[in-house]
Amino acid sequence: MEYKLSEEFIIKYQLDELGVIFAILASAMYALIAIYQIGYFKKDEHKKSYIVFFVLSFLSIISELFSANLITMYISFELVSLTTAMFVFHDRNKESRKGGFRILYFSMAGAFTALFGVFTMYANKGGDIPFVKGGSLDMEFLSGKSDVYLIAAFLMIIGFGVKTAILPYHAWLPEAHPVAPSPGSATLSGIIVKCGAFAVIRTIFYVFGADFIRGTWVQTTWMILAIITIFLGSMLAYREKIFKKRLAYSTVSQMNYITFGLSLLNVTGFIGAMIHVILHSLVKITLFLVAGVIIHKTGKKLVEEYDGLGRCMPITFCCYTIASVTLVGIPPAGTFLSKWYICRGALNLGGANHTIAVIGMVVLMVSALLTAGYLFPVFIRGYIPRAEFAKKEYETCEPSAWMTVPLVILAVLILALGIYPSVVTDVLAEFAANVM
């Protein structure tokens, strides 16, 4: 499908494997969140406007995922940012306005950073820059002004990386998530941040090609920023007391597992990154929806207030436990496999970046321990309260089926992918081999 507005401005769409993988994931997660929202927004006076932007954001995502050239993807990326920022403004109070403007400012900063790279490519290449496996720009063209194109590639990695919360564009997540309604937080953390990873994959593997970036200062800097962000996000999550803000910092860290896997620019690291895209989406949506249940039923936002809640909402906390154990990566959890592939990719990386890759692998292991440190206390407090609590106060804490059923489905999917990972890994292995 193509809309030619001018010789230099062509809107074009296509179906390919990468777009289909992300679209299936996004569609399934949007459907489950939509069901959950029926119960969550039952008495919300602003639910109609939220649903409008929820639908618009989904359409924007589909537009990005099936974009066939760089300019179409960039425009769609901007639309995703604008429509999803409205989730944060939902409550229309001082905190939501502050969080909403924060996400808009960071989105604009990231978009302008990426735009410099896009302009550089169009100024030199002109016209339509399509997406092709292995890169649409031949090495002869790139070698003519390699320094300029490396800068363009780096600007697009960082600019599109605003959604993956890579340094220096990481601070919007902890500000936006705590004030957004929980379905909005789940959408942002489980789906929208993946749009950043998707845009980076398109840019590096479908425009420039991995061979052009491999071994350059761009790869080195990309890896270092991802490693620092992983550690920083884990440490801040470990120290955070507010549950949703803790999950937001967790997303900062976990999304850069994906970034680090991609920055290795080899098949093994790419497979690990793609597995983590899928598992992190399922897990983080589950965790934020659980946070929504707790806040919706009890109004409690601090982890230290959750004593005994696991006894009063056993289904909710069972789903939380499955998701949190999976995110830590304890075998046979699916994220153990993603981290295994990423670490293997790091060990297999040769050249000047080998030492940095090994440091990244160590940071991943430390981050896994910190992940256990900030997720496990929630269900431990829930099941084994440290203080006296009035059980009668929470006797009817389990939410309605509208909110419970999506949680159960997500937990089942998480378990299924841990038990039968070949359903995903076989497809991704073949796909990754063709992309490099």
C-alpha positions in Angstrom: 0.0 0.0 0.0 1.5 3.4 -1.0 0.5 7.0 -0.8 2.8 9.3 -2.8 2.4 12.8 -1.5 5.5 14.1 -3.3 8.7 12.7 -4.8 10.4 13.0 -1.4 7.4 12.1 0.8 6.0 8.6 0.3 3.7 6.9 2.9 4.1 3.2 2.3 3.0 0.0 4.2 4.0 -3.7 3.9 3.5 -7.0 5.7 6.7 -8.7 6.8 7.8 -11.1 9.6 9.0 -8.5 12.1 5.9 -6.4 11.8 3.6 -9.5 12.1 5.5 -10.8 15.2 5.1 -7.4 17.0 1.5 -6.9 15.7 0.3 -10.3 17.1 1.9 -9.5 20.4 0.4 -6.0 20.5 -3.1 -7.1 19.4 -3.3 -9.9 22.0 -2.1 -7.6 24.8 -4.4 -4.8 23.8 -7.4 -7.2 23.8 -6.6 -8.4 27.3 -6.1 -4.9 28.7 -9.4 -3.9 27.0 -11.2 -6.6 28.9 -9.5 -5.6 32.2 -10.5 -1.9 31.6 -14.2 -2.8 31.7 -13.9 -3.6 35.4 -11.3 -1.0 36.2 -13.1 2.0 34.6 -16.6 1.0 35.6 -17.2 4.1 37.6 -14.6 6.4 36.0 -16.1 9.7 34.7 -13.3 10.1 32.1 -13.4 6.6 30.6 -14.8 7.6 27.2 -11.9 9.9 26.4 -9.5 7.2 27.6 -11.0 4.6 25.3 -10.7 7.0 22.4 -7.0 7.4 22.9 -6.6 3.7 23.7 -8.0 2.9 20.2 -6.0 5.7 18.5 -2.8 4.4 20.1 -3.5 0.9 18.8 -4.0 2.2 15.3 -0.8 4.3 15.6 1.1 1.2 16.7 -0.2 -0.9 13.8 0.8 1.9 11.4 4.4 1.8 12.8 4.6 -1.9 12.7 3.6 -2.2 9.1 5.5 0.8 7.8 7.6 0.0 4.7 9.9 3.0 4.8 11.7 5.3 7.2 9.5 8.4 6.9 6.3 6.3 7.5 7.7 4.7 10.6 8.9 8.1 12.0 5.4 9.7 11.6 3.8 6.7 13.2 6.3 6.7 16.0 5.3 10.3 16.7 1.6 9.4 16.7 2.2 6.6 19.2 3.9 9.1 21.5 1.1 11.7 21.3 -1.8 9.3 21.8 -0.3 7.4 24.7 0.8 10.5 26.5 -3.0 11.1 27.0 -3.1 8.0 29.3 -1.0 9.9 31.8 -3.2 13.0 31.7 -6.2 10.9 32.4 -6.9 11.9 36.1 -6.7 15.6 35.2 -4.9 16.6 38.5 -1.6 18.2 39.3 0.4 15.0 39.4 -1.1 13.6 36.2 -0.4 16.9 34.3 3.2 16.9 35.6 3.7 13.3 34.5 1.9 13.9 31.2 4.1 16.9 30.3 7.1 14.9 31.3 6.4 12.1 28.9 5.6 14.7 26.1 8.9 16.6 26.7 10.9 13.4 26.6 9.0 12.1 23.6 9.6 15.3 21.7 13.3 15.3 22.7 13.7 11.8 21.5 11.8 12.4 18.3 13.9 15.5 17.4 17.1 13.5 18.1 15.9 10.8 15.7 14.7 13.4 13.2 18.3 14.7 12.8 19.3 11.2 11.8 16.3 10.9 9.4 17.0 14.3 7.8 20.7 13.3 7.3 19.7 10.1 5.5 17.1 11.8 3.3 19.5 14.7 2.5 22.0 12.2 1.2 19.9 9.4 -0.1 16.7 11.2 -0.9 13.3 9.8 -1.7 12.1 6.5 -0.4 14.3 4.6 2.2 12.8 1.2 2.4 13.2 -1.6 5.0 15.1 -4.6 3.7 16.5 -7.5 5.7 20.2 -7.0 6.2 20.0 -3.2 5.3 18.6 -1.4 2.3 21.7 0.9 2.0 24.6 -0.8 0.2 28.1 -0.6 1.7 29.4 1.4 -1.3 26.9 4.1 -0.6 27.6 4.1 3.1 31.4 4.1 2.8 31.3 7.4 0.9 30.4 9.4 4.1 30.7 6.7 6.8 31.3 9.2 9.6 28.1 11.1 8.8 26.0 8.0 8.5 27.4 6.6 11.8 26.3 9.8 13.5 22.9 9.5 11.9 22.5 5.9 13.0 23.5 6.8 16.6 21.0 9.7 16.7 18.2 7.4 15.6 19.3 4.7 18.2 19.1 7.3 21.0 16.1 9.1 19.6 13.9 6.0 19.1 15.4 4.7 22.3 13.4 7.2 24.3 10.7 4.5 24.4 13.2 1.9 25.6 14.2 4.3 28.3 17.9 4.2 27.4 20.1 6.9 28.9 19.8 9.9 28.8 16.0 9.5 28.0 15.0 7.2 30.9 13.5 9.6 33.4 10.0 9.8 31.9 9.0 6.3 32.9 9.2 6.6 36.7 7.3 9.9 36.5 4.5 8.8 34.1 3.6 5.3 35.4 2.7 6.1 39.0 0.1 8.7 38.0 -1.4 6.9 34.9 -4.3 4.6 35.5 -3.0 1.0 35.8 -4.3 -0.2 32.4 -2.4 2.8 30.9 0.7 1.9 32.8 0.4 -1.7 31.6 0.0 -0.5 28.0 3.0 1.9 28.3 5.3 -0.6 29.9 4.1 -3.8 28.1 3.6 -2.5 24.6 4.5 1.1 23.9 8.1 0.8 25.0 8.5 -2.1 22.5 7.7 0.4 19.8 11.1 2.0 20.6 12.8 -1.4 20.3 11.0 -2.0 17.0 12.1 1.3 15.6 15.7 0.6 16.5 15.6 -2.8 14.9 14.2 -1.3 11.7 16.8 1.4 11.7 19.9 -0.8 12.3 19.0 -4.1 10.8 16.7 -3.0 7.9 18.3 0.3 6.8 22.0 0.5 7.7 22.7 -3.2 8.2 24.5 -4.8 11.2 27.8 -5.0 9.2 28.0 -1.2 8.9 27.6 -0.7 12.7 29.6 -3.7 14.0 32.9 -2.8 15.6 32.4 1.0 15.4 32.1 3.6 18.1 28.3 3.4 17.6 28.2 -0.2 18.8 30.5 0.5 21.7 28.6 3.5 22.9 25.3 1.7 22.4 26.4 -1.2 24.5 27.8 1.0 27.3 24.6 3.1 27.6 22.5 -0.1 27.7 24.7 -1.6 30.5 24.6 1.5 32.6 20.8 1.8 32.2 20.3 -1.9 33.2 22.2 -1.4 36.4 20.8 2.1 37.2 17.2 0.9 36.7 17.6 -2.2 38.9 19.2 -0.2 41.7 16.5 2.5 41.7 13.8 -0.2 41.6 15.4 -1.9 44.5 15.3 1.3 46.6 11.8 2.4 45.6 8.9 2.1 48.1 6.0 3.0 45.8 4.9 -0.2 44.0 4.1 1.2 40.6 7.2 3.4 40.5 9.2 0.3 41.4 7.7 -1.4 38.4 8.5 1.6 36.3 12.2 1.5 37.2 12.1 -2.2 36.6 11.0 -1.5 33.0 13.9 0.9 32.6 16.2 -1.9 33.4 14.5 -4.8 31.7 14.0 -2.9 28.4 17.7 -2.4 28.2 18.2 -6.1 28.4 16.6 -6.0 25.0 18.8 -3.0 23.9 21.9 -4.7 25.1 21.0 -7.9 23.2 20.4 -5.9 20.0 23.7 -4.0 20.4 25.7 -7.2 20.2 24.8 -7.3 16.5 24.9 -11.1 16.4 22.2 -13.8 15.8 22.3 -15.2 19.4 22.0 -11.8 21.0 19.1 -10.9 18.6 17.2 -14.1 19.5 17.6 -13.3 23.2 16.4 -9.8 22.7 13.3 -10.9 20.8 12.4 -13.5 23.3 12.7 -10.9 26.0 10.4 -8.6 24.0 7.6 -11.2 24.2 8.2 -12.3 27.8 8.7 -8.9 29.2 5.4 -7.7 27.6 3.4 -10.5 29.1 5.1 -10.2 32.5 5.1 -6.4 32.9 1.4 -6.1 31.8 0.6 -8.7 34.5 2.5 -6.9 37.2 0.9 -3.5 36.4 -2.6 -5.0 36.2 -1.9 -6.6 39.6 -0.9 -3.2 40.9 -4.2 -1.8 39.5 -6.2 -4.5 41.3 -4.5 -3.6 44.6 -5.0 0.1 44.2 -8.6 -0.3 42.9 -9.7 -2.5 45.8 -7.6 -1.2 48.7 -6.1 2.2 47.7 -2.7 1.1 48.9 0.3 2.2 46.9 3.3 1.4 49.1 4.9 -2.1 49.2 5.1 -2.0 53.0 1.3 -1.8 53.2 0.7 -5.1 51.4 1.0 -7.3 54.4 -1.5 -10.2 54.3 -3.1 -9.2 51.0 -2.1 -12.4 49.4 -4.5 -14.3 51.7 -7.4 -12.0 50.7 -6.8 -11.9 46.9 -5.1 -15.3 46.3 -5.7 -15.4 42.5 -4.2 -12.0 42.0 -1.2 -12.7 44.1 -0.7 -16.1 42.4 -0.6 -14.4 39.0 1.9 -11.8 40.5 4.1 -14.6 41.9 4.2 -16.4 38.5 5.1 -13.1 36.7 7.7 -12.0 39.2 9.5 -15.4 39.3 9.5 -15.3 35.5 11.0 -11.8 35.3 13.9 -12.8 37.6 14.6 -15.6 35.2 14.6 -18.7 37.5 14.5 -21.9 35.3 12.4 -23.0 33.6 11.0 -19.4 33.3 11.0 -18.1 29.7 13.2 -15.1 30.6 15.9 -17.5 31.8 16.1 -18.5 28.1 16.2 -14.9 26.9 19.0 -14.0 29.3 20.8 -17.2 28.3 20.8 -16.2 24.7 21.9 -12.7 25.5 24.8 -13.9 27.7 25.8 -16.4 25.0 25.8 -13.6 22.5 28.0 -11.5 24.8 30.5 -14.3 25.2 30.5 -14.9 21.4 31.2 -11.3 20.6 34.8 -10.8 19.4 36.9 -7.8 18.7 37.5 -4.7 20.8 34.0 -4.9 22.4 34.4 -8.3 23.9 35.4 -7.0 27.3 32.4 -4.6 27.4 30.1 -7.5 26.4 31.4 -9.6 29.2 30.9 -6.8 31.7 27.4 -6.5 30.4 26.8 -10.2 31.0 27.9 -9.7 34.6 25.6 -6.7 35.0 22.7 -8.8 33.7 23.4 -11.4 36.5 23.6 -8.7 39.2 20.4 -7.2 37.8 18.6 -10.5 38.1 19.5 -10.7 41.8 18.3 -7.1 42.3 15.1 -8.0 40.4 14.4 -10.7 43.0 15.2 -8.2 45.7 12.5 -5.7 44.6 9.8 -8.2 43.3 9.8 -11.1 45.8 9.1 -9.0 49.0 5.7 -8.0 47.5 4.3 -11.6 47.5 6.3 -12.6 50.6 4.6 -9.8 52.5 1.3 -10.7 50.8 1.5 -14.4 52.0 3.4 -14.0 55.2 2.5 -10.7 56.8 5.0 -9.1 59.2 2.4 -7.1 61.1 -1.0 -7.7 62.4 -3.7 -7.1 59.8 -7.5 -7.2 59.9 -8.5 -10.0 57.5 -12.1 -8.9 57.6 -11.1 -5.6 56.1 -10.0 -7.4 52.9 -12.5 -10.3 52.7 -13.9 -9.1 49.4 -10.6 -7.9 47.9 -10.6 -10.2 44.8 -11.8 -8.1 41.8 -14.5 -8.9 39.4 -14.1 -11.4 36.5 -13.4 -8.6 34.1 -10.2 -7.9 35.9 -9.3 -11.4 37.1 -9.7 -13.3 33.8 -7.1 -11.3 31.9 -4.6 -11.9 34.7 -5.2 -15.6 34.7 -4.8 -15.8 30.9 -1.5 -13.8 31.1 -0.2 -16.1 33.8 -1.1 -19.2 31.8 0.7 -17.8 28.7 3.7 -17.0 30.8 3.8 -20.5 32.1 3.2 -22.0 28.7 6.1 -20.1 27.1 8.3 -21.3 29.9 7.4 -24.9 29.5 7.2 -24.9 25.7 9.8 -22.2 24.6 10.4 -23.9 21.2 7.1 -22.5 20.0 8.8 -19.1 20.0 12.5 -19.9 19.8 12.3 -22.0 16.6 10.5 -19.1 14.7 12.9 -16.5 16.1 16.0 -18.4 15.3 15.2 -18.7 11.7 14.0 -15.1 11.5 17.2 -13.8 13.2 19.5 -15.7 10.8 17.8 -13.9 7.9 18.0 -10.4 9.4 21.7 -10.4 10.0 
